Amino acid sequence: MAIELTTEQRSEAVQSIRRFFQEELELDIGDLKAALVLDYVLREIAPSVHNDAIEKAQTYMRDRLADLEAIAAEPEFSYWPKGGRRVRRGPDAA
């Protein structure tokens, strides 16, 4: 699955890359070179970040699903206790 940006995101990214090169590396690059850097990062590095995010999301969801039974389960057929008489509960219990 290729990682793609919207036109607006791509434009913002290109401007950010140009600014980075100018301010951090003191190199003035144009839109074409910045777009090439962006394409490289999206193709070479972004999949690692994406895959890590998917793995973390899966782990998070798996952990939440494991807790679901403990959080939401209700005991079944608990009106009559096993092997005994029903225990009265409430304000008129003696």
N, C-alpha and C positions, 0 to 999 in steps of 0.2 A: 504494500500500500504506500504509494508516494505521498510525501508530506507536501501539501500545497498551501499557498497563502492566497488570500483575496487580493484583488488589485490594490486596494487601499493598504493592506498589511505589507504587501510587497514594496510599494512606494515608500512607506514609512521605514521599512527595513533598509532599503537602499540609501535613504538619507542618513539613517543612523550609522551605517557602515562608512559612508563618506565622512561623516563627522568624526567617527572613531579614528580613521586613518589620518585625518587632518590634525586632530588634537592630541592623539596619543603617539602617533608615528611621524608626525610632521610631513605627511605625504598628501598631495592633492590628487585625488583620483576622481574620475568622472562617473556618471551613472552606469555606463557599460561595464567598467571594471568592478564597481560595487555590486552590480547585478551578477557578475560572474562569481564573485566571492560568496554572495548569498546563495546562488545555485549550488556551489560546492558545499557549503555548510549544510544546506537542506538535504543534499544527496548523501554526504559522507558522515556527518556528525549527528544530525537531527534524528535519524532512526534509532540511535543508541538511547537518546533522551526519551524518545517516544516509547520504546520498548520497556525502559525502566519504569516509566509512568504507568504503563499498562500492567506490569507486574505488581507494582505497589497497589494499584486499584483492585486487582484480583485478590491480593492478600487481604486488603481491607474488607472487601465484600465477603470473602470466605470466613474471616473472623466474625463479621456481623451475623452471617448466617449460622455459624456455630453457636452463637449466643441466643439465637432466636428461640430455640426450644426452651432454654432456661428462663427467658424473659416472658414468653407468651403462652407457654403450655399450661393447661389446666388439668387437674387430676380428673380422670373419668370414673364414673360410677362410684362416687365417694359418699353418697348419701347414707348407705348402709356400710358400716365398717366390716372389714373382713373378719369373720369368726366371732362376732359379738353383737351387742345391741347398739342401736343408734344412740349417740350421745346428744342430749338436748343442749342447744345453745340458744342464747338470747336472754331477754329480760325476765321471762317467767321460768327459766330453768332452775330446778331445785337442786 
